Amino acid sequence: MNESRLSLPLTLVLALFNLFVLNGQEKSITLSTNQNGSSREYVARDV
């Protein structure tokens, strides 16, 4: 029972983490293509 209860929060956390990582990559790609600057890329990755 404890394992099944822990598996749900862990999956949700991993899913949210993956969403944030994917969003960060998309933002860095769009900013790098729009601004053509590596500095903007790092800023997007930090955010």
N, C-alpha and C positions, 0 to 999 in steps of 0.2 A: 504493500500500500504506500509506504514512504517513497519507494522508487518511482512509482507512477505519479505521485504528487510532485516530485522534484523534476520529473522529466518534462512536464508541461511548462513551468517557468523557465527552464533551461532552453527549451525550444523557442519560446517567445523571445528570450533575451538574444539568442543567436540570430533569430529572424530580424529583430530590430537592429542588431549590430550589422548584419549583412546589408540591410536597407540603408543605414547611415553610410557604410563604406561605399556602396554603389552610388549613392547620391553625391558623396564627396568626389568620386572619380568622375562622374558626369559633370559636376561643376568645374573641376579642374580642367577637363577637356574643353568645355565650352569657353571658359575664361581664356585658356591658352590659345584657342583658335580665334577668339574675338580680339584679344589684346596682343597676341603674338609675343608674350613676354613670360619668361620663366618665373619671374617674381610673382606674377599673378597666379601662377600655377601653385606655388608654395602657399600663398595666402588661402587659396581655395582648399588645399589639403588640410591646412590648420583648422579651417572652419569645418 
